[in-house]
């Protein structure tokens, strides 16, 4: 399924996560990488393995704003609302906003946990860095598609904002997932409001008329 009016499920997300991005996430200099044959081969093999098991998916839902208090954002047609001065400030002047969630699937985290259990910490760190870069790229790809779909509608996108940042409490994840129906792409929540699979992201982005 593709996007329709800024809402829908995406499963055919093409991700391009370069080695340089993973190295930056690891804080590994290109010089160290290039001059260590053993490390270079370990990195190559681990990243190649990780790329094969990434299964990106995303879901989004665009809602019309209906006002609210200075620290509460409300939407038309739903009881879902956001209590956050930071989000309210982000969406100030916006006519609508898009809730979103993205994941790269559970397998990479499972493999990473196995590597840690086997004390293969270097491989686990590389896998973790790849996963973090991949899920960021999944969200960025979704945002690019949303911006493209808004061309011609005279809308300016804001940046994105996620639960757990500023004063948007992490516990809000549960309401965000429910409003999105994120279970359809395999995202759930732990008792401590941590997203499962681990390499998943939720966020909101506003749309301001030109």
Number of C-alpha atoms within 10 A of each C-alpha: 10 13 16 13 12 18 19 16 22 17 16 12 16 12 19 12 18 12 14 12 14 22 17 13 16 14 10 12 11 12 8 11 15 10 10 11 11 10 15 14 12 15 21 14 12 18 22 13 14 21 17 10 15 20 18 24 25 28 27 27 20 22 20 17 21 12 16 14 11 14 15 16 21 19 19 13 10 10 8 13 17 19 18 20 17 17 25 21 14 18 22 17 14 22 17 20 22 21 23 28 26 30 30 31 23 19 15 25 22 12 18 21 17 13 17 14 11 10 11 13 14 15 20 22 18 22 25 24 19 28 27 18 19 27 25 20 20 25 25 15 18 22 19 12 14 21 15 10 14 16 10 7 9 10 17 14 20 16 12 19 18 20 22 15 12 13 13 20 15 15 15 16 22 18 13 21 20 12 17 21 18 22 12 12 19 17 25 20 16 11 8 8 16 16 19 17 20 22 23 27 23 25 18 22 22 26 25 16 12 9
